[in-house]
Amino acid sequence: MGTLWLTPAGAAEVPPGDFPSWEEVQDAKESEAKKTAEIARIGGLLSALQDQSEAAGSAAVQAAAEYAVTDAALQAASAKVEVLAAQTEQAHFDLVQHRKELGALAAQSYKTGGTNMGFFVALDAVQSNTVHGLNVVQIVGDKTAALVHKASVAGKIAAALAAQEQAAKDERGRLSLEAEARLTEARSAQDAVTRQAAEEKQRSGQLTAQLASLKGTTAEVENAYRQGQAALAAYEASQAAKRAAAEGQSRRQADAAARPAPLPAAGPAAPEAPQPGGPAPAPVNPAPADPAPTNPAPASPPPAPPSPPPVVVPSLPGGAVNNPAGAKSYASTRLGAHGWGQDQFLCLAQLWTKESNWLTTATNPYSGAYGIAQALPPGKYSSAGADWLTSYRTQIDWGLGYIRERYGSPCAAWNHSMAKNWY
């Protein structure tokens, strides 16, 4: 008489692709060789699902970071256009004023009979911006020559600023198109994360149950084991990447310290320097620097480790919530679920302030670590929820589980971070 078995409720009789059916799982129990092979097969399928989720997550974070960089460049270009437009308008105003003064001087000179042909030659040269090469002093005298020179400089500055303004507008247009394309890519990548997370959840549940059936355990035991293995893999990947990022940062700092100090940079030169008494505005190109997050100083700091690189904060389509206060409050309420008291919160607060400033979208531009807990690869968060790209709650749930698996407590993780500059 054959072995009697029941298919679990909701299990698919004919699974898609290479996923095993429950019938195949039961058949594999008939021999140790078959069972071992089926366990390995299911383990490989679970790992593949996890790898696909991690790849989709990394792609989404990369796409969002690229969009953030392009959007920041677009905003800077727009600001530059506004500054140049204002400067161009002022330069044209100054030019018009100088021409009016020359016209008034010409009219007064004509009325008094003091105007000669040279005055009109100089006035025409100002209008056509061809004063260069004329001996204006000989033609019209000192006072008028100074006014002619001011008008000439104002005209050249106005022309140069207008050219710069147009170039800035062209760059803004290019960046606008690029930002639009990057946004589309980021949205597509985010959708891919959601789809992959749904597939992993659907497939991994049945695969884990099948694995437990083969091994004579429970799905809960198998899930716990795989979570521990995932935490170990995340730890090893994080250590390697963060170590490499810190070493790279140290090299960049050493290279910067070894380079000779640059000479003070001169401001953008005007087309022709104005004479004393008539300074002309020079174009301004503001370039605000992105502030780096500040790390809290420990009570007894170790020898100065290389400072962590600044984070990029992508503007993720879909409503990412960068709410450090809310995130800290939520994390505080979750400590008890892991068996920790509130005495662990200060360590956790310092750890994740150092890592990400508690920003949901914090992205390390060197290692690729993402989010409040700086998961690496970012797709590791998917085991805690499909909304990990934009949810600080999901990121915190994963991060606390990671700390429990690898360090036992937030204070142990904080001590490791202070000793090694990563955790």
C-alpha positions in Angstrom: 0.0 0.0 0.0 1.4 3.4 -1.0 2.1 6.2 1.4 -1.0 8.3 2.1 -0.3 12.1 2.0 -2.3 15.2 1.8 -1.5 18.3 -0.2 -1.5 21.4 2.0 -4.5 23.7 1.5 -3.8 26.3 -1.1 -0.8 24.4 -2.6 -0.6 24.5 -6.4 -0.9 21.1 -8.1 1.1 22.2 -11.1 3.7 24.9 -10.1 5.0 27.3 -12.7 8.5 27.0 -14.1 11.0 24.9 -12.2 9.3 25.1 -8.8 8.5 21.6 -7.4 5.0 20.3 -6.8 4.0 18.8 -3.5 3.8 15.4 -5.3 7.4 15.7 -6.3 8.3 16.6 -2.7 6.5 13.5 -1.3 8.1 11.3 -4.0 11.5 12.6 -2.9 11.0 11.2 0.6 11.1 7.7 -0.8 14.9 7.7 -0.8 17.6 9.6 0.9 19.3 10.5 -2.4 16.1 11.9 -3.8 15.4 13.8 -0.6 18.9 15.3 -0.5 18.7 16.4 -4.1 15.2 17.9 -3.6 16.4 19.8 -0.5 19.3 21.2 -2.4 17.0 22.1 -5.3 14.5 23.9 -3.1 17.4 25.7 -1.2 18.7 26.9 -4.6 15.3 28.2 -5.6 14.9 30.1 -2.3 18.4 31.6 -2.7 17.6 32.5 -6.3 14.4 34.3 -5.2 16.4 36.2 -2.6 19.1 37.1 -5.1 16.5 38.4 -7.5 15.0 40.6 -4.8 18.4 41.9 -3.8 19.3 42.7 -7.4 16.0 44.5 -8.0 16.5 46.4 -4.8 20.0 47.5 -5.7 18.8 48.6 -9.2 16.0 50.6 -7.6 18.3 52.4 -5.2 20.8 53.1 -7.9 18.1 54.5 -10.2 16.8 56.7 -7.5 20.3 57.9 -6.6 21.0 58.8 -10.2 17.7 60.6 -10.4 18.5 62.5 -7.2 21.9 63.6 -8.6 20.4 64.7 -11.9 17.5 66.5 -10.2 20.0 68.4 -7.9 22.0 69.4 -11.0 18.8 70.6 -12.6 17.9 72.7 -9.5 21.4 74.2 -9.5 21.2 75.0 -13.2 17.8 76.6 -12.7 19.2 78.8 -9.9 22.2 79.7 -12.1 19.8 80.8 -14.8 17.9 83.0 -12.4 21.1 84.6 -11.1 22.4 85.2 -14.6 19.1 86.6 -15.8 19.1 89.1 -13.0 22.7 90.1 -13.7 22.0 90.4 -17.4 19.0 92.6 -16.7 21.1 94.8 -14.4 23.9 95.0 -17.0 21.5 96.0 -19.8 20.0 98.6 -17.4 23.5 100.1 -16.7 24.2 100.1 -20.5 20.9 102.0 -21.2 21.7 104.5 -18.5 25.2 105.2 -19.8 23.8 105.7 -23.3 21.1 108.0 -22.0 23.8 110.0 -20.2 25.8 110.2 -23.5 22.7 111.2 -25.4 21.9 113.9 -22.8 25.5 115.2 -23.0 25.4 115.2 -26.8 22.1 117.2 -26.7 23.6 119.7 -24.2 26.8 120.1 -26.2 24.8 120.6 -29.4 22.7 123.4 -27.8 25.9 125.2 -26.6 27.6 124.7 -29.9 30.4 122.4 -28.4 29.6 119.3 -30.4 31.9 118.2 -33.1 31.8 115.3 -35.5 34.1 113.3 -33.2 31.4 113.2 -30.5 29.0 111.5 -32.9 31.7 109.1 -34.0 32.2 108.0 -30.4 28.4 107.8 -29.8 28.0 105.6 -32.8 30.9 103.4 -31.6 29.1 102.9 -28.2 25.9 101.9 -30.0 27.7 99.4 -32.1 30.1 98.2 -29.4 33.1 99.2 -31.5 34.9 101.7 -29.2 38.0 99.5 -29.0 40.7 101.1 -31.2 39.4 104.6 -31.1 41.4 107.4 -29.3 38.3 108.6 -27.6 40.2 111.2 -25.5 41.5 112.9 -28.6 38.1 112.9 -30.2 35.8 114.1 -27.4 37.9 115.0 -24.3 38.4 113.4 -20.9 34.9 113.7 -19.3 33.1 112.3 -22.3 35.8 109.6 -22.9 35.2 108.3 -19.4 31.5 108.0 -20.0 32.1 106.3 -23.4 34.4 103.8 -21.7 31.8 103.0 -19.1 29.2 102.4 -21.7 31.5 100.2 -23.7 32.4 98.0 -20.7 28.7 97.8 -19.8 27.9 96.7 -23.3 30.5 93.9 -23.3 29.5 92.7 -19.9 25.8 92.6 -20.9 26.7 90.6 -24.0 28.9 88.2 -22.1 26.2 87.7 -19.4 23.5 87.2 -22.1 25.7 84.5 -23.7 26.2 82.8 -20.3 22.5 83.0 -19.5 21.7 81.3 -22.8 24.2 78.6 -22.2 22.8 78.0 -18.7 19.3 77.8 -20.2 20.5 75.2 -22.7 22.0 73.2 -19.9 18.9 73.5 -17.9 16.9 72.1 -20.8 19.2 69.2 -21.2 19.1 68.4 -17.5 15.3 68.6 -17.5 15.1 65.9 -20.2 17.7 63.8 -18.4 15.9 64.2 -15.1 12.6 63.1 -16.7 14.2 60.0 -18.1 15.9 59.2 -14.8 12.6 59.6 -13.0 10.9 57.2 -15.4 13.7 54.7 -14.8 13.4 55.1 -11.0 9.7 54.5 -11.1 10.1 51.4 -13.3 12.8 50.1 -11.0 10.6 50.7 -7.9 7.7 48.8 -9.6 10.1 45.9 -10.3 10.9 45.8 -6.6 7.2 45.5 -5.7 6.6 42.8 -8.2 9.6 40.8 -7.2 8.8 41.1 -3.5 5.3 39.8 -4.2 6.6 36.9 -6.1 9.2 36.0 -3.5 6.6 36.1 -0.8 4.3 33.9 -2.7 6.9 31.4 -3.8 9.1 31.3 -0.7 6.2 30.4 1.5 5.4 27.2 -0.3 9.1 26.4 -0.9 9.8 26.8 2.8 6.9 24.6 3.8 8.1 21.9 1.3 11.6 22.2 2.7 10.3 21.7 6.2 8.4 18.7 5.1 11.4 17.1 3.6 13.6 17.8 6.6 11.0 16.9 9.2 11.0 20.4 10.7 8.5 23.2 10.6 8.3 26.3 8.3 9.0 28.5 11.3 12.2 26.7 12.0 13.3 26.9 8.4 12.4 30.6 8.2 14.4 31.3 11.3 17.4 29.4 9.9 17.2 31.2 6.6 16.9 34.6 8.4 20.1 33.8 10.3 21.9 32.8 7.2 20.7 36.0 5.4 21.9 38.1 8.4 25.3 36.4 8.2 25.5 37.0 4.5 24.4 40.7 5.0 27.0 41.1 7.7 29.9 39.7 5.6 28.9 41.7 2.5 28.5 44.8 4.7 31.9 44.4 6.3 33.7 43.9 3.0 32.0 46.8 1.3 32.2 49.2 4.2 35.8 48.3 4.8 36.6 49.0 1.2 34.6 52.3 1.3 36.5 53.4 4.4 39.8 52.5 2.9 38.9 54.4 -0.3 37.9 57.4 1.8 41.2 57.3 3.7 43.1 57.2 0.4 41.2 60.2 -0.9 41.9 62.1 2.2 45.6 61.2 2.1 45.8 62.2 -1.6 44.0 65.5 -0.8 46.5 66.2 2.1 49.5 65.4 -0.1 48.4 67.8 -2.9 49.8 71.4 -2.6 47.3 74.0 -1.6 45.7 75.6 -4.6 46.2 79.3 -5.2 43.1 81.4 -4.3 40.7 81.1 -7.2 40.0 84.3 -9.1 36.4 85.2 -9.7 35.0 85.1 -13.2 36.6 87.9 -15.2 34.6 90.5 -17.0 35.2 90.9 -20.7 37.0 94.2 -20.1 37.9 95.7 -16.7 36.0 98.9 -16.0 37.9 102.0 -15.1 38.0 103.1 -11.4 34.8 104.6 -10.3 32.7 102.3 -12.5 32.9 98.7 -11.3 30.8 96.2 -13.3 29.1 93.2 -11.8 30.8 89.9 -12.5 28.6 86.8 -13.2 27.9 84.7 -10.2 27.8 80.9 -10.3 26.6 79.6 -6.9 27.7 76.0 -6.0 26.3 75.1 -2.6 28.0 72.1 -1.1 26.0 69.1 0.2 26.5 69.0 4.0 27.7 65.7 5.3 25.8 64.1 8.2 27.4 64.8 11.6 28.5 61.8 13.6 28.0 61.9 17.4 31.2 61.9 19.4 31.6 58.9 21.8 32.5 59.4 25.4 35.9 57.8 24.8 36.6 57.9 21.1 39.2 55.6 19.6 42.0 56.9 17.4 40.4 58.9 14.6 38.9 56.5 12.0 38.3 57.8 8.5 35.1 59.8 8.5 32.2 58.1 6.6 31.3 59.4 3.2 28.3 61.7 2.8 25.0 60.2 1.8 23.0 60.9 -1.3 19.3 61.3 -0.5 17.2 60.2 -3.5 13.8 61.7 -4.0 12.1 58.4 -4.5 8.9 58.5 -6.4 6.2 56.9 -4.3 6.5 59.1 -1.2 9.5 58.1 0.8 9.2 59.3 4.4 12.3 60.9 5.7 11.1 61.5 9.3 14.0 61.0 11.7 11.9 61.8 14.8 9.1 59.4 13.8 11.6 56.7 13.0 13.3 57.1 16.4 10.0 56.9 18.1 9.0 53.8 16.2 12.4 52.1 16.9 12.0 52.8 20.6 8.7 51.0 20.7 10.2 47.9 19.0 13.1 47.2 21.4 10.9 45.1 23.7 10.0 42.8 20.8 13.7 41.7 20.7 14.1 41.4 24.5 15.9 44.7 25.0 15.2 47.5 27.4 15.1 51.2 26.8 18.7 51.4 28.0 19.7 50.1 24.6 18.0 53.0 22.7 20.8 55.5 23.2 23.3 53.1 21.6 20.8 52.5 18.7 20.2 56.2 18.3 23.9 56.9 18.1 24.6 54.0 15.7 21.9 54.9 13.1 22.6 58.7 13.5 26.2 57.9 12.5 25.1 55.6 9.7 22.3 57.5 8.1 21.0 60.3 10.3 17.8 58.2 10.4 17.0 59.0 6.8 14.8 56.5 5.0 16.5 57.2 1.7 20.1 57.7 2.8 22.4 56.1 0.3 26.1 55.7 0.7 27.6 56.7 -2.7 30.7 54.5 -2.2 29.4 51.3 -0.8 25.8 51.4 -2.0 24.4 50.8 1.5 20.8 52.2 1.8 18.3 53.3 4.4 18.3 53.9 8.1 20.1 50.7 8.9 22.4 51.0 5.8 21.6 47.5 4.5 24.0 46.1 1.9 22.8 45.1 -0.6 19.7 47.2 -0.1 17.4 44.3 -1.2 18.1 42.6 2.1 15.3 44.8 3.5 12.8 42.9 1.3 12.6 40.1 3.9 10.9 42.6 6.2 8.4 44.0 3.7 7.8 45.0 0.1 7.7 48.7 1.0 11.2 48.9 2.3 12.3 51.5 -0.2 10.0 54.1 1.3 9.1 52.8 4.8 11.2 53.6 7.8 9.2 51.0 9.8 10.2 48.2 7.5 13.8 49.3 7.5 13.9 49.5 11.3 12.3 46.0 11.7 14.9 44.5 9.4 17.7 46.5 11.1 16.8 45.4 14.6 16.6 41.8 13.4 20.0 42.1 11.8 21.5 43.6 15.0 20.0 40.8 17.1 21.3 38.1 14.8 24.8 39.5 14.5 25.6 41.4 17.7 22.9 40.5 20.2 22.1 44.1 21.2 22.3 47.7 19.8 25.1 48.6 22.4 27.2 45.6 21.1 26.7 46.9 17.5 27.6 50.4 18.6 30.8 49.3 20.2 31.8 47.4 17.1 31.0 50.4 15.0 33.1 52.7 17.2 36.0 50.2 17.0 35.8 49.4 13.2 33.9 52.4 11.9 31.2 50.1 10.5 28.8 47.5 11.8 
